[in-house]
Amino acid sequence: MVSTPLVYNRVVYFTTYTPSSVETSSSSDPCYTGAGAGTARIYAVDFRTGEAVFQNFDGNPNALTKEDRYKDIGSGIPSEPTLVITEQGAFIIVGTQEGPIQHNTAERRSIHPYYWLKTSS
């Protein structure tokens, strides 16, 4: 995991990074990732069980599998997931080396803002 997880509607979203497996012995930098930029992933799992929650999250429309827990989203170290709520729905946005990606949470409920005022006693 490379960022703070986000919990929304009983789903935990988090990003991971896997460095490129190509290494060179000429680099003295212990953080050197090799020739490529590595793989960025976003995970979406049930907040209680860690099981997959979105069928076809991995691109396979046939069945809900453990591979549906994550999706490859590009290369480089991804940002933390950010929740964006619009009139069209709720989206999880993550930045990658190629640019931002979005995941539609399929949540269509209305958002009701609440405000409070702290008064001195």
Buried (B, 14 or more C-beta within 10 A) or exposed (E): EEBEBBEBEEBBBBBBBEBBEEEEEEEEEEEEBEEEBBBBBBBBBEEEEEEBBBEEBBEEEEEBEEEBBBBEBBBBBBBBBBBEBEEEEBBBBBBBEEEEBEBEBEBEEEEEEEEEEEEEE
